[in-house]
Amino acid sequence: MSAVLSAFVQYIITFILLVAAAAGGIFCGKKLRMKKNMESNTAGTENTSGK
């Protein structure tokens, strides 16, 4: 019975780690996308008319 319990605990820990990794990837991806969008928006607003 303890082997079943230890396997279950191992799967729960693995699941929690994978969910944390996925959440971190989503969070970092949103931050990087927001930073890229901010850079592209500011790059397009520069004065290029030569004045």
N, C-alpha and C positions, 0 to 999 in steps of 0.2 A: 504493500500500500504506500510505503514511503517513496518508492521509486516513481509511482504514478504522481504523487504530490510534488516531488522534486521536478519532474518533467513539466508539470503544469506551471509551476513557479518559473521555470526557465522560459517557457513560452510566453508567460505574462511579461517577464522582464524584457525579452526580445521584442515583444509587441510595443511596449512602452518606449524602448529606445528607437525603434523604427518610426513611431508616431512623432517622437521628439525631433528626429532628423528631418522628417517630412515637413513638420511645422517650421523648423528653422530654415529649410530651403525655401519655403513659401515666403516667409518673413524677409529673408535676405534678398530674394528675387524681386519682391515688391519694392524694397529700398533701392536696389540697383536700377530698376526700371524707372522709378521716380527721379533718381539722380540723372539718368540718361535723358529723360524727357525734359528736365529742367535745363540741362546743358544745351539740348537742341533748340529749346524755346528761346534761350538767351542768345544763342548764336544767330538766330534769324532776325533778331531785332536790332542788330548793329547797323549804323548808318553806312550804307555802301554807295551813296550818291556822289561822293567825292567832295562834298562841301565841308 
